[in-house]
Amino acid sequence: MWFQLKDSYMVASANLSKTLLLLMFLMGSFSIESSTLENDSLPLDYIGPKIIHHYYDGKDDDLLTAGWSHTQLTQRKLPTTSNQSDPKTLRKIAYFNNFIALLDTTESGGYGKFFGPNKTQPSIPGHEYLTYAITPSGTPEATLALQIPDNFDLNKNCIIVAATSGSRGIYGAVGTVGTWALTNRCAVAYTDKGTGTGFYFYDQQSGYDIQGNYRHKNQGLLSYLPKKNQNTKSFLKQFPTAIATKQAYSGDNIERKFGEFVYKAGEFALYQLNQHFKQKRISFTRQNTTIIAASISNGGVASIRGVEYDETELFDGLVVSEPNIYPQKNSRLAILQQSELIENHSLPGIEYFMTQYLLEPCSLLSEKLNSSGSQQDDESRTKILQDWCDKLKADGFIVGDSYQKLAHSSLEYLKRNGINHNNQVLSSLMYTIQIGPSLATTYVNQLGRFKIEDKICGNYFTAFDKLVKPRFLSLQERQLLFAKSSGIPRTASIEIGHTNQLDNYERAKCFYDIVKTDRVQNGIKEVIATQNLHNVPTIIIHGQNDNLIAPNHSSRPYYANLLLSGKHDTDKLKYYEITNAQHFDSFLSFPAFAKHYVPLHHYFEQSLELMLAHLQKGKTLPPSQVVATSIRSVTNNTPEKLTLRHLPGISMNPRLPIKLDKNILIIP
């Protein structure tokens, strides 16, 4: 979840657009050219005034990988590219970064064999349509896109609707969902769910258009254009390098609309398919087209909310992995994992994120966390962690007369809050990359509808020079931000600056405390799940070792609540939990992590295959289960190649079935 378009459009009449497209088809490819379709007769009143259309011929650019070869992706190092910031280059770099940021694309890690397109997969030419979902006043809310491959299977009519994970831009799900959809000859509909690369630079009054071009606010619609008042101006006078992000500072609690944007992406895709095949007189309807909402992490929760939002039977299926869902609190429900009964579950994500942010640093001194491959022994770091333990003890969070006992107390505090020890193994890495401050600054501001000038806990976004002094991003950095950013700082040179003198512990405690205020709690209420998927066939998967989205607070109680509600047929609702799997598959490209974990994404793609076969061929979905995987050995810092021995399939006759016994969800 954690780390994750609008031009001065060319205007052409609808008839001229059709004529140009026909001529281009007859003459050959037009992979860089684009046309702009007017929206005068569009029945969807939330679609922007223009739809940008590109055709990618598959020669040096396509829908599948934007032209990157299997070898280039497996090497995981961006090949030398020009510093140009034209839309084609931005799109190409964005594709590459989103592949390697979310997947282990090494061959030894299973890429091209157990997930992702195989190495002999040819490019997939086709059409791409980009537009905005806008408010009645014309303000862009989210980016929508539809890709139609040239080999789209007109005999099975399928659309996969993919929301981006984290806070990524419109191409954030190309590697996680798009490749599977396209290689199965489905159309794929994307949405950035309203977050996207929504950066704005006050110093130049500039942001980003729908294609990622860095633009002045007067040069066309920007994805995000914040309003300024006198308080904003006073803040900027003191902190002129501050950068605004749409997710943190829009004041709209964007997450509450995730489901709406997924629904609109699916509805737009159905409409645009009809427009695309109009000359062939082919009609696509909700009845003759299979539409599946599918994604991972924040994209997964957006997919769930999209199906919850859908009152029109648009969606036929739902497949999500490690969704950051906020389930309803159910005091009757308990979770039994092996012999351990968990009663404190279903905490909102932001609450346990901030609990981890505050308590985990001290827990890193525990010997229990030294086997993850991410622990770092350093005298200065140890002293920092010890000081953190002392402050937690002084504030009454933990007890102990030695640092080992304090660390153990910290681990137990987290466990009492539903964060099991197996979900804390990567805590050292999370501390090193400082995920806590990033989540805090983005999500607390979002949920509390705070503005940049509110300076919550003294954090704001900026860049630093070599002396760690705030600086302005260079023009080149700004021009490439759409392509290189995950959408949530720290990212692509954007860091977290401070407006006050709080130390790191005091800052963490500030965020921990502010989450408990009415303002943030009201925002949390807006994103609690409805627990009604309208009986749509659903598969949820989660890694047992997820260090970010805790299963006890997300997938497990959400699944159990659906069963207890009686509104969902059990034969249409399945939950698969994968051992030795965690949240960040891209880490598995490093031997230190490869020897501990298997790729969760393999099971996400397997679940998509199961769902498509269920919907189109009537095949039965396998029962809910724990899939017991095997980790790889590492010799001379080289992991062995993944095989079927490591990755047993989701079984029709599971050895470890997940069951609900009265009000207890049993995880074997």
C-alpha positions as CSV (number, residue, x, y, z in Angstrom):
1,M,0.0,0.0,0.0
2,W,2.5,2.6,1.1
3,F,4.6,3.6,-1.6
4,Q,2.9,4.7,-4.7
5,L,-2.8,12.9,-15.9
6,K,-4.2,16.6,-18.7
7,D,-2.6,18.5,-21.4
8,S,-3.6,21.7,-23.3
9,Y,-5.5,19.2,-25.3
10,M,-5.5,19.1,-29.1
11,V,-9.1,19.7,-30.2
12,A,-10.6,17.7,-33.1
13,S,-14.2,17.0,-34.1
14,A,-15.5,13.5,-33.6
15,N,-15.8,13.0,-37.4
16,L,-12.2,14.2,-38.0
17,S,-11.0,12.0,-35.2
18,K,-12.6,8.9,-36.9
19,T,-11.1,9.8,-40.3
20,L,-7.6,10.3,-38.9
21,L,-7.8,7.0,-37.0
22,L,-8.9,5.2,-40.1
23,L,-6.0,6.7,-42.2
24,M,-3.5,5.9,-39.5
25,F,-4.6,2.3,-39.4
26,L,-4.3,2.0,-43.1
27,M,-0.8,3.6,-43.1
28,G,0.6,1.6,-40.2
29,S,1.4,2.4,-36.6
30,F,0.9,5.6,-34.7
31,S,2.3,4.7,-31.4
32,I,3.2,8.3,-30.3
33,E,0.4,10.2,-32.0
34,S,-2.7,10.8,-30.1
35,S,-6.2,12.1,-30.8
36,T,-8.5,13.9,-28.5
37,L,-12.2,12.9,-28.5
38,E,-14.9,15.4,-27.7
39,N,-17.3,14.4,-25.0
40,D,-20.5,16.2,-26.2
41,S,-22.6,13.1,-26.3
42,L,-21.1,11.2,-23.4
43,P,-23.9,9.9,-21.2
44,L,-21.6,9.7,-18.1
45,D,-21.8,13.2,-16.7
46,Y,-18.7,12.7,-14.5
47,I,-16.3,12.2,-17.4
48,G,-14.0,15.1,-18.3
49,P,-14.4,17.2,-21.4
50,K,-11.7,15.3,-23.3
51,I,-10.6,11.7,-23.7
52,I,-7.0,11.3,-24.9
53,H,-6.5,8.4,-27.2
54,H,-3.2,6.7,-28.0
55,Y,-2.5,3.7,-30.1
56,Y,0.7,1.7,-29.3
57,D,1.8,-0.5,-32.2
58,G,3.9,-3.0,-30.2
59,K,7.2,-2.2,-32.0
60,D,8.9,0.0,-29.4
61,D,6.0,0.6,-27.1
62,D,2.9,-1.4,-26.2
63,L,0.2,-1.9,-23.5
64,L,1.9,-4.8,-21.7
65,T,5.3,-3.3,-20.7
66,A,5.5,0.0,-22.6
67,G,8.2,-1.7,-24.7
68,W,10.5,-2.9,-22.0
69,S,11.9,-6.4,-22.7
70,H,11.8,-9.3,-20.3
71,T,15.6,-9.0,-19.8
72,Q,15.4,-5.3,-19.0
73,L,12.8,-5.8,-16.3
74,T,14.7,-8.8,-14.8
75,Q,17.9,-6.7,-14.5
76,R,15.9,-4.2,-12.4
77,K,18.0,-1.3,-13.3
78,L,16.4,1.4,-15.4
79,P,18.2,1.4,-18.8
80,T,19.7,4.7,-19.9
81,T,16.9,6.9,-21.1
82,S,16.8,10.5,-22.3
83,N,16.0,13.2,-19.8
84,Q,13.1,14.2,-22.0
85,S,9.8,14.7,-20.2
86,D,7.5,14.1,-23.2
87,P,4.4,11.9,-22.4
88,K,5.8,8.8,-24.1
89,T,9.0,8.9,-22.1
90,L,7.1,9.6,-18.9
91,R,4.8,6.7,-19.5
92,K,7.7,4.4,-20.3
93,I,9.6,5.2,-17.2
94,A,6.5,5.0,-15.0
95,Y,5.8,1.5,-16.3
96,F,9.4,0.4,-15.5
97,N,9.3,1.9,-12.0
98,N,5.9,0.4,-11.2
99,F,7.1,-3.1,-12.3
100,I,10.2,-3.2,-10.2
101,A,8.7,-1.3,-7.2
102,L,6.0,-3.9,-6.6
103,L,7.3,-7.2,-7.9
104,D,10.4,-9.4,-7.7
105,T,11.2,-9.3,-11.4
106,T,14.2,-11.6,-11.2
107,E,14.0,-14.9,-13.0
108,S,15.2,-16.8,-9.9
109,G,12.3,-15.2,-8.0
110,G,9.7,-16.7,-10.4
111,Y,9.1,-13.7,-12.7
112,G,8.0,-15.0,-16.1
113,K,7.2,-18.4,-14.8
114,F,5.0,-18.2,-11.7
115,F,3.7,-14.7,-12.3
116,G,4.0,-12.0,-14.9
117,P,4.2,-12.5,-18.7
118,N,6.6,-15.3,-19.7
119,K,9.8,-14.4,-21.4
120,T,8.5,-15.4,-24.9
121,Q,5.4,-13.3,-24.5
122,P,5.2,-11.0,-27.5
123,S,4.3,-7.3,-27.1
124,I,0.7,-6.5,-27.0
125,P,-0.3,-3.6,-29.3
126,G,-3.6,-1.8,-28.6
127,H,-5.5,1.4,-27.7
128,E,-5.3,3.4,-24.6
129,Y,-7.9,6.0,-23.5
130,L,-7.3,8.5,-20.7
131,T,-9.7,10.9,-19.1
132,Y,-10.8,12.4,-15.7
133,A,-13.6,11.8,-13.4
134,I,-14.7,15.3,-12.6
135,T,-17.0,17.1,-10.1
136,P,-20.1,18.9,-11.4
137,S,-18.0,22.1,-11.3
138,G,-15.4,20.5,-13.6
139,T,-12.6,19.9,-11.0
140,P,-10.7,16.7,-11.7
141,E,-11.2,14.1,-8.9
142,A,-9.5,10.9,-10.3
143,T,-7.8,9.7,-13.4
144,L,-9.5,6.9,-15.4
145,A,-7.9,4.8,-18.2
146,L,-8.9,2.0,-20.5
147,Q,-6.6,-0.3,-22.5
148,I,-8.0,-2.4,-25.3
149,P,-5.6,-4.9,-26.7
150,D,-5.7,-5.6,-30.5
151,N,-6.3,-9.3,-29.7
152,F,-9.2,-8.5,-27.3
153,D,-11.3,-11.7,-27.1
154,L,-14.7,-10.8,-28.5
155,N,-15.9,-14.3,-27.5
156,K,-15.5,-13.8,-23.8
157,N,-15.8,-10.0,-23.3
158,C,-13.9,-9.3,-20.1
159,I,-12.8,-6.2,-18.3
160,I,-10.5,-6.2,-15.3
161,V,-10.8,-3.0,-13.3
162,A,-7.6,-2.2,-11.5
163,A,-7.1,0.5,-8.9
164,T,-3.5,1.5,-8.2
165,S,-1.9,0.4,-5.0
166,G,-0.5,2.9,-2.4
167,S,-0.7,6.4,-3.8
168,R,0.6,5.6,-7.2
169,G,-0.3,7.3,-10.5
170,I,-2.5,5.9,-13.2
171,Y,0.1,3.3,-14.3
172,G,0.6,2.0,-10.8
173,A,-1.1,-1.4,-11.5
174,V,0.3,-2.2,-14.9
175,G,2.6,-4.9,-13.5
176,T,0.4,-6.2,-10.7
177,V,-2.9,-6.5,-12.7
178,G,-2.4,-5.2,-16.2
179,T,-0.1,-7.9,-17.5
180,W,-2.4,-10.7,-16.3
181,A,-5.5,-9.0,-17.8
182,L,-3.8,-8.3,-21.2
183,T,-2.2,-11.8,-21.6
184,N,-5.7,-13.2,-21.0
185,R,-7.0,-11.0,-23.8
186,C,-9.1,-8.8,-21.5
187,A,-9.5,-5.1,-21.5
188,V,-8.0,-3.4,-18.4
189,A,-9.5,-0.3,-16.8
190,Y,-7.3,1.7,-14.4
191,T,-7.9,4.4,-11.9
192,D,-5.5,6.2,-9.6
193,K,-8.5,6.4,-7.2
194,G,-8.0,10.1,-6.7
195,T,-4.5,10.0,-5.2
196,G,-2.2,9.7,-8.2
197,T,0.9,11.8,-8.5
198,G,-1.0,14.8,-7.0
199,F,1.9,17.1,-6.3
200,Y,1.7,20.8,-6.4
201,F,4.6,23.4,-6.2
202,Y,3.5,26.7,-4.9
203,D,6.7,28.5,-5.9
204,Q,5.9,28.0,-9.6
205,Q,2.2,27.6,-9.2
206,S,2.5,24.3,-11.1
207,G,1.5,20.7,-10.9
208,Y,0.7,17.8,-13.3
209,D,-1.7,17.1,-16.1
210,I,-3.3,13.9,-17.0
211,Q,-0.3,12.6,-18.9
212,G,2.2,13.6,-16.3
213,N,3.4,16.8,-17.9
214,Y,4.6,19.5,-15.4
215,R,2.4,22.5,-16.1
216,H,1.6,25.9,-14.8
217,K,-1.9,26.1,-13.4
218,N,-3.0,28.3,-16.4
219,Q,-1.8,25.7,-19.0
220,G,-4.7,23.3,-18.6
221,L,-6.5,21.1,-16.0
222,L,-4.2,19.9,-13.2
223,S,-4.7,16.8,-11.2
224,Y,-4.5,18.9,-8.1
225,L,-4.8,22.6,-7.7
226,P,-5.0,23.6,-4.0
227,K,-6.7,26.8,-2.9
228,K,-4.6,29.4,-1.0
229,N,-5.8,31.6,1.8
230,Q,-3.9,34.1,4.0
231,N,-2.9,31.2,6.4
232,T,-1.4,29.3,3.5
233,K,0.5,32.4,2.4
234,S,1.9,33.0,5.9
235,F,3.0,29.3,6.0
236,L,4.7,29.5,2.7
237,K,6.5,32.7,3.6
238,Q,8.1,30.8,6.4
239,F,8.6,27.5,4.5
240,P,8.8,28.4,0.9
241,T,10.0,25.0,-0.4
242,A,6.9,23.2,0.9
243,I,5.2,20.8,-1.5
244,A,1.5,20.0,-1.3
245,T,0.1,16.6,-2.1
246,K,-3.4,15.9,-3.0
247,Q,-3.9,13.0,-0.8
248,A,-2.6,14.7,2.3
249,Y,-3.9,18.2,1.9
250,S,-7.0,18.2,-0.4
251,G,-9.3,18.5,2.6
252,D,-11.6,15.9,1.0
253,N,-10.5,12.7,2.8
254,I,-10.0,11.1,-0.7
255,E,-10.1,7.6,0.7
256,R,-13.8,7.8,1.3
257,K,-14.3,8.0,-2.5
258,F,-12.0,5.1,-3.5
259,G,-15.0,2.8,-4.2
260,E,-16.8,5.4,-6.2
261,F,-13.7,5.9,-8.5
262,V,-13.4,2.1,-9.0
263,Y,-17.0,1.9,-10.0
264,K,-16.7,4.9,-12.4
265,A,-13.6,3.3,-14.0
266,G,-15.6,0.1,-14.7
267,E,-18.6,2.1,-16.0
268,F,-16.3,4.3,-18.2
269,A,-14.6,1.1,-19.6
270,L,-17.9,-0.4,-20.6
271,Y,-19.0,2.9,-22.3
272,Q,-15.6,3.3,-24.1
273,L,-15.6,-0.3,-25.3
274,N,-18.9,0.4,-27.0
275,Q,-17.5,3.5,-28.6
276,H,-14.4,1.7,-29.7
277,F,-16.3,-1.1,-31.4
278,K,-19.1,1.1,-32.7
279,Q,-18.2,0.6,-36.3
280,K,-18.4,-3.2,-35.9
281,R,-21.8,-2.8,-34.3
282,I,-20.8,-4.8,-31.3
283,S,-22.6,-4.1,-28.1
284,F,-21.1,-4.5,-24.6
285,T,-23.5,-4.7,-21.7
286,R,-23.3,-5.6,-18.0
287,Q,-25.0,-8.8,-19.0
288,N,-22.6,-10.0,-21.8
289,T,-19.4,-8.6,-20.3
290,T,-17.5,-10.1,-17.4
291,I,-16.2,-7.3,-15.2
292,I,-13.8,-8.1,-12.3
293,A,-12.5,-5.6,-9.8
294,A,-9.0,-6.7,-8.8
295,S,-5.9,-5.2,-7.2
296,I,-3.5,-5.2,-4.2
297,S,-3.0,-3.3,-1.0
298,N,-4.7,0.2,-1.2
299,G,-5.9,-0.8,-4.7
300,G,-7.4,-3.9,-3.0
301,V,-9.4,-1.9,-0.5
302,A,-10.5,0.4,-3.3
303,S,-11.7,-2.7,-5.2
304,I,-13.7,-3.9,-2.2
305,R,-15.2,-0.5,-1.7
306,G,-16.0,-0.4,-5.4
307,V,-18.1,-3.6,-5.2
308,E,-19.7,-2.3,-2.0
309,Y,-20.5,0.9,-3.8
310,D,-22.0,-0.9,-6.7
311,E,-25.8,-1.0,-6.5
312,T,-26.3,-1.8,-10.2
313,E,-24.7,-5.2,-10.6
314,L,-21.8,-3.8,-12.7
315,F,-19.2,-6.1,-11.1
316,D,-19.3,-9.9,-11.6
317,G,-16.2,-10.7,-9.4
318,L,-13.7,-9.4,-6.9
319,V,-10.1,-10.5,-6.3
320,V,-7.9,-8.6,-3.9
321,S,-4.6,-9.2,-2.1
322,E,-3.6,-7.7,1.3
323,P,-6.4,-5.1,1.2
324,N,-6.0,-2.1,3.6
325,I,-9.7,-2.5,4.6
326,Y,-11.2,-1.0,7.7
327,P,-13.7,-3.6,8.9
328,Q,-16.6,-2.9,11.2
329,K,-15.8,-3.7,14.8
330,N,-17.6,-6.9,15.9
331,S,-17.2,-7.6,19.6
332,R,-18.7,-11.1,19.1
333,L,-15.9,-12.2,16.8
334,A,-12.6,-13.8,17.9
335,I,-9.7,-15.1,15.8
336,L,-7.9,-18.3,16.7
337,Q,-4.5,-18.6,15.0
338,Q,-3.1,-22.0,16.0
339,S,-3.6,-22.0,19.8
340,E,-3.6,-18.2,20.2
341,L,-7.0,-16.5,20.7
342,I,-7.0,-12.9,19.3
343,E,-9.9,-10.7,20.6
344,N,-8.4,-7.3,19.9
345,H,-8.9,-7.1,16.2
346,S,-10.4,-4.8,13.6
347,L,-8.5,-1.7,14.5
348,P,-8.6,1.0,11.8
349,G,-5.4,0.9,9.8
350,I,-4.2,4.4,10.8
351,E,-4.5,3.5,14.5
352,Y,-2.3,0.4,14.4
353,F,0.1,2.2,11.9
354,M,0.7,4.9,14.5
355,T,0.9,2.3,17.3
356,Q,3.7,0.6,15.4
357,Y,5.3,3.9,14.6
358,L,5.5,4.6,18.3
359,L,6.3,1.2,19.8
360,E,8.3,-0.6,17.2
361,P,11.7,1.2,17.5
362,C,12.1,-0.1,21.1
363,S,11.1,-3.6,20.0
364,L,14.0,-3.7,17.6
365,L,16.3,-4.3,20.5
366,S,14.7,-7.7,21.0
367,E,16.6,-10.8,20.0
368,K,13.4,-12.1,18.4
369,L,13.7,-9.7,15.5
370,N,17.3,-10.5,14.7
371,S,16.7,-13.2,12.2
372,S,14.9,-11.3,9.4
373,G,17.9,-10.3,7.4
374,S,17.0,-6.6,7.9
375,Q,18.4,-6.0,11.4
376,Q,21.3,-3.6,11.6
377,D,23.7,-3.5,14.5
378,D,25.2,-0.1,15.0
379,E,26.3,1.6,18.2
380,S,24.7,5.0,17.4
381,R,21.5,3.3,16.2
382,T,21.4,1.1,19.4
383,K,21.7,4.3,21.5
384,I,18.8,5.9,19.7
385,L,16.6,2.9,20.2
386,Q,17.6,2.7,23.9
387,D,16.6,6.3,24.3
388,W,13.3,5.6,22.6
389,C,12.7,2.7,25.1
390,D,13.4,5.0,28.0
391,K,10.9,7.6,26.8
392,L,8.2,4.9,26.2
393,K,8.8,3.7,29.8
394,A,8.6,7.2,31.2
395,D,5.3,7.7,29.4
396,G,3.9,4.4,30.8
397,F,3.7,2.4,27.6
398,I,6.1,-0.3,28.6
399,V,7.9,-1.8,31.7
400,G,11.2,-3.4,32.4
401,D,14.5,-3.0,34.2
402,S,16.7,-3.8,31.2
403,Y,16.6,-2.9,27.5
404,Q,15.8,-6.5,26.6
405,K,12.8,-6.5,28.9
406,L,11.7,-3.1,27.6
407,A,12.0,-4.5,24.1
408,H,10.0,-7.5,25.0
409,S,7.4,-5.3,26.7
410,S,7.1,-3.3,23.5
411,L,6.6,-6.5,21.4
412,E,3.9,-7.6,23.9
413,Y,2.2,-4.2,23.7
414,L,2.0,-4.6,19.9
415,K,0.7,-8.2,20.3
416,R,-2.0,-7.1,22.6
417,N,-3.0,-4.7,19.9
418,G,-3.4,-7.5,17.3
419,I,0.1,-7.2,15.8
420,N,1.5,-10.8,16.1
421,H,5.2,-11.4,16.3
422,N,5.3,-12.9,12.8
423,N,3.9,-9.5,11.5
424,Q,6.9,-7.7,13.1
425,V,9.8,-9.6,11.6
426,L,10.5,-6.8,9.1
427,S,10.1,-4.0,11.6
428,S,13.8,-3.1,11.4
429,L,13.5,-2.5,7.7
430,M,10.4,-0.4,8.2
431,Y,12.2,1.7,10.7
432,T,15.2,2.1,8.4
433,I,13.1,3.3,5.5
434,Q,11.1,5.5,7.9
435,I,7.7,4.3,6.7
436,G,6.1,5.5,9.9
437,P,6.6,9.2,9.3
438,S,5.5,8.8,5.7
439,L,2.2,7.1,6.6
440,A,1.6,9.5,9.5
441,T,2.1,12.7,7.4
442,T,0.0,11.5,4.6
443,Y,-2.9,9.6,6.2
444,V,-3.4,11.6,9.4
445,N,-3.6,14.8,7.4
446,Q,-6.0,13.1,4.9
447,L,-8.3,11.6,7.5
448,G,-8.4,14.7,9.6
449,R,-8.9,16.9,6.5
450,F,-6.0,19.1,7.6
451,K,-4.4,21.7,5.4
452,I,-0.7,22.3,4.8
453,E,-0.7,25.4,7.0
454,D,-1.9,23.3,9.9
455,K,1.6,21.9,10.3
456,I,0.4,18.8,12.0
457,C,3.1,17.5,14.4
458,G,5.5,19.8,12.6
459,N,5.8,17.6,9.4
460,Y,5.7,18.9,5.9
461,F,7.0,17.8,2.5
462,T,10.1,19.3,0.9
463,A,13.4,18.4,-0.6
464,F,16.9,18.7,1.0
465,D,20.3,19.7,-0.2
466,K,23.5,17.9,0.8
467,L,23.6,19.9,4.1
468,V,20.1,18.7,4.8
469,K,18.6,22.2,4.3
470,P,15.3,22.6,2.6
471,R,15.6,23.3,-1.2
472,F,13.5,23.6,-4.2
473,L,13.3,20.7,-6.6
474,S,15.1,21.3,-9.9
475,L,13.1,21.6,-13.1
476,Q,14.3,18.2,-14.3
477,E,13.3,16.6,-11.0
478,R,9.8,18.1,-11.3
479,Q,9.5,17.1,-14.9
480,L,10.2,13.4,-14.1
481,L,8.3,13.2,-10.9
482,F,5.2,11.7,-12.4
483,A,7.3,8.8,-13.8
484,K,9.5,8.3,-10.8
485,S,7.3,8.9,-7.8
486,S,5.3,6.4,-5.8
487,G,2.9,9.2,-4.9
488,I,3.7,9.3,-1.2
489,P,6.8,11.0,0.2
490,R,9.5,10.0,0.8
491,T,9.8,9.5,-2.9
492,A,11.8,10.8,-5.8
493,S,13.8,13.4,-3.8
494,I,10.8,14.6,-1.8
495,E,11.4,14.2,1.9
496,I,9.8,15.2,5.2
497,G,10.8,18.5,6.7
498,H,10.0,19.9,10.2
499,T,8.5,23.1,11.3
500,N,9.3,22.7,15.0
501,Q,12.0,21.3,17.3
502,L,10.2,18.1,18.4
503,D,12.5,15.0,18.5
504,N,11.6,11.9,16.6
505,Y,10.0,10.2,19.6
506,E,7.9,13.3,20.4
507,R,6.8,13.5,16.8
508,A,5.7,9.8,16.8
509,K,3.8,10.3,20.0
510,C,2.1,13.5,18.6
511,F,0.7,11.5,15.7
512,Y,-0.3,8.6,18.0
513,D,-2.3,11.1,20.1
514,I,-3.8,13.1,17.3
515,V,-5.3,9.9,15.8
516,K,-7.5,9.7,18.9
517,T,-9.0,13.2,18.4
518,D,-12.6,13.6,17.1
519,R,-11.4,15.2,13.9
520,V,-9.4,12.1,12.8
521,Q,-11.9,9.6,14.2
522,N,-14.7,11.3,12.1
523,G,-12.5,10.7,9.1
524,I,-12.0,7.1,10.0
525,K,-15.8,6.6,10.2
526,E,-16.0,7.7,6.6
527,V,-13.9,4.9,5.4
528,I,-15.2,2.0,7.5
529,A,-16.4,-0.9,5.2
530,T,-20.2,-1.4,4.7
531,Q,-19.6,-5.2,4.8
532,N,-22.0,-5.7,1.9
533,L,-20.5,-7.1,-1.3
534,H,-23.9,-7.8,-2.9
535,N,-23.1,-11.5,-3.0
536,V,-20.5,-10.9,-5.7
537,P,-18.1,-13.9,-6.0
538,T,-15.0,-12.8,-4.0
539,I,-11.5,-14.0,-3.3
540,I,-9.4,-12.3,-0.7
541,I,-5.7,-13.4,-0.2
542,H,-3.2,-12.2,2.4
543,G,0.3,-13.1,3.5
544,Q,0.6,-14.4,7.0
545,N,3.8,-12.4,7.6
546,D,2.4,-9.1,6.3
547,N,4.4,-6.4,8.1
548,L,2.2,-3.5,6.9
549,I,-1.4,-4.5,6.6
550,A,-2.0,-6.7,9.7
551,P,-4.3,-9.6,8.9
552,N,-6.0,-9.4,12.3
553,H,-7.2,-5.9,11.5
554,S,-8.1,-6.3,7.8
555,S,-8.7,-9.4,5.8
556,R,-9.5,-11.9,8.6
557,P,-12.3,-9.9,10.4
558,Y,-13.7,-8.6,7.1
559,Y,-14.0,-12.1,5.7
560,A,-15.5,-13.4,9.0
561,N,-18.0,-10.5,9.3
562,L,-19.2,-11.3,5.7
563,L,-19.8,-14.9,6.7
564,L,-21.6,-13.9,10.0
565,S,-23.8,-11.4,8.2
566,G,-25.5,-14.1,6.2
567,K,-25.6,-11.9,3.2
568,H,-23.0,-13.7,1.2
569,D,-23.2,-17.3,-0.1
570,T,-20.2,-19.2,1.3
571,D,-19.6,-20.8,-2.1
572,K,-19.0,-17.3,-3.5
573,L,-16.7,-16.1,-0.7
574,K,-13.2,-17.4,-0.3
575,Y,-10.2,-16.4,1.8
576,Y,-6.7,-17.7,1.1
577,E,-3.8,-17.0,3.6
578,I,-0.3,-17.7,2.4
579,T,2.5,-18.7,4.8
580,N,6.0,-17.1,4.3
581,A,4.5,-14.2,2.4
582,Q,4.6,-10.5,3.3
583,H,3.6,-7.2,1.8
584,F,6.5,-6.1,-0.3
585,D,7.3,-8.7,-3.0
586,S,10.0,-6.4,-4.5
587,F,12.2,-7.0,-1.5
588,L,12.5,-10.6,-2.6
589,S,15.0,-9.6,-5.3
590,F,17.5,-9.4,-2.4
591,P,18.9,-12.7,-1.0
592,A,18.5,-11.6,2.6
593,F,14.7,-11.5,2.0
594,A,14.5,-14.3,-0.6
595,K,15.5,-16.9,2.0
596,H,12.6,-15.9,4.2
597,Y,9.7,-15.3,1.9
598,V,7.8,-16.4,-1.2
599,P,6.1,-14.1,-3.7
600,L,2.5,-13.4,-2.7
601,H,1.8,-12.2,-6.2
602,H,1.9,-15.7,-7.6
603,Y,-1.2,-16.5,-5.6
604,F,-2.9,-13.2,-6.6
605,E,-2.6,-14.2,-10.3
606,Q,-3.7,-17.8,-9.5
607,S,-6.8,-16.3,-7.7
608,L,-7.6,-14.3,-10.8
609,E,-7.4,-17.4,-12.9
610,L,-9.7,-19.2,-10.5
611,M,-12.2,-16.3,-10.6
612,L,-12.3,-16.0,-14.4
613,A,-12.8,-19.8,-14.7
614,H,-15.6,-19.6,-12.1
615,L,-17.4,-16.8,-13.8
616,Q,-17.0,-17.9,-17.4
617,K,-16.9,-21.7,-17.1
618,G,-18.8,-22.3,-13.9
619,K,-15.9,-23.9,-12.1
620,T,-16.1,-24.2,-8.3
621,L,-13.8,-22.0,-6.3
622,P,-11.5,-23.9,-3.9
623,P,-12.4,-23.7,-0.2
624,S,-10.9,-21.1,2.1
625,Q,-7.5,-22.3,3.3
626,V,-4.0,-21.6,4.5
627,V,-1.5,-22.5,1.8
628,A,1.7,-23.8,3.4
629,T,4.7,-22.7,1.2
630,S,8.4,-23.6,1.5
631,I,11.2,-21.0,1.6
632,R,14.3,-21.2,-0.6
633,S,17.8,-21.9,0.4
634,V,20.5,-19.3,-0.3
635,T,24.0,-20.4,-1.2
636,N,26.9,-17.9,-1.6
637,N,24.4,-15.1,-1.5
638,T,22.4,-16.6,-4.4
639,P,18.9,-17.9,-3.8
640,E,17.8,-21.1,-5.4
641,K,15.2,-20.8,-8.1
642,L,11.6,-21.0,-7.1
643,T,9.9,-24.3,-8.0
644,L,6.5,-25.8,-7.5
645,R,7.9,-27.4,-4.3
646,H,8.1,-23.9,-2.8
647,L,4.7,-22.8,-4.2
648,P,2.0,-25.4,-3.8
649,G,-1.3,-24.5,-5.5
650,I,-4.5,-23.4,-3.9
651,S,-6.2,-26.7,-3.4
652,M,-9.7,-28.1,-3.9
653,N,-9.0,-30.4,-1.0
654,P,-7.0,-28.2,1.4
655,R,-4.9,-29.7,4.2
656,L,-5.3,-26.5,6.3
657,P,-8.9,-25.3,5.8
658,I,-9.9,-21.9,7.3
659,K,-13.2,-22.3,9.1
660,L,-15.7,-20.2,11.1
661,D,-16.9,-22.0,14.2
662,K,-19.8,-20.0,15.6
663,N,-18.1,-16.7,16.3
664,I,-14.5,-17.9,16.1
665,L,-12.5,-17.6,12.8
666,I,-10.0,-20.5,13.0
667,I,-6.7,-20.1,11.1
668,P,-4.8,-23.4,11.2
